[in-house]
């Protein structure tokens, strides 16, 4: 017996048992095997007619599927050659004009600049040439109000500013202080007390945003995608027609429906008829109305995406659609009886239909309208899922205020400075949500270290710790032998400027008093 291994492998790949595949491949190529009748298969394999018929159907089905696939490829190639190739249209958004006044209002949105005490302290700080930020002055105002002081004499106002300036000077970091170690301790200690819990996001039901220690780990590990990506989408004041947009709930609902991903399962029930080998979609009229779609639109999109003929019970207002695997045109229905689709093709088509996106932006799973704001009366959209670049291209979206909790997306779309600020915002929001008070300067230190190389780097062996300039510092962290061996091969040099490497070699650390050299020069006798 000389068994053709290629033929045997093909038969086994089709699902035929090894025993029968071995006998059928006896000195036969695939072209010889695929033309065998069921009676010949029964004779060669020594089996009953029922088993032989099943083997025959499997081989016949694979041949027909291959013929149909080849026919589709030929048609596609011919269609591509017949006309000029369409160029992909690239959308470029105009640069938004920077309005300094509106930006300043946005920055000072939490500060009452019209408050009498605020104006008085601001004027005094200018006269005394003391540099204080609006937020510091606002904190002073809130503290004075809490003590019951609603008015200040000029002398008392001057005293308040001088005292605040004194404490600001004292709180500055001393030269050669170990700010990195202080930062690690200041964040790490409260972090161990942090409870691993979640809370509902902005009143949106079914949205649990990752908070607490898991969220801190996500940020410092520079995860590409957070566990619960979300967006807060703000809208322009007017739409393209000049109508009020951000304060019009109906228009905002329409934009939310357009942003949210709509799959086939969202607007129809999918029934698979195994006996007749076709799929029936029963459209849900109420869901279509919510998604601002109609049956004809669904039929057209399904036909384009699947490249198949979609039958409808009504051409104008269809409520039921039928799709048959392999039937690309209405004329091919005549050959359906002689060449029915396989069960495998039916299941594959079902999976494809379930995952098909008919409307909306990729990765935006849900979009809910929130508001209105008590002061401005505007609405905004909160989402489950994030896609900053695509959302920013959507008509009516205010790119300047739209925000996502995905730091990687912010870096890719807006740059490293925006990513740095996003890291600070997310760390501060998470710590405040857990009821922890950490000085923002420690968070500034973490974000600066993570973004200092122009990329968002994790604080770990694949990021900051793994790319230290010191060989000894890297080898002390992980995989000691690998780092030392590589450094020896390429002739790397360690300047011993950091903490870890100096401790390893037994030298004083170049921090604090260790950064200063004292010399005693005795006077001449």
Beta strands, then each sheet from edge to edge (+ up, - down):
strand 1: 199-200
strand 2: 208-209
strand 3: 230-233
strand 4: 262-263
strand 5: 268-273
strand 6: 278-283
strand 7: 310-312
strand 8: 320-323
strand 9: 357-359
strand 10: 366-370
strand 11: 380-384
strand 12: 403-404
sheet 1: 1+ 2-
sheet 2: 10+ 11- 3+ 12-
sheet 3: 4+ 9-
sheet 4: 5+ 6- 8+ 7-
end
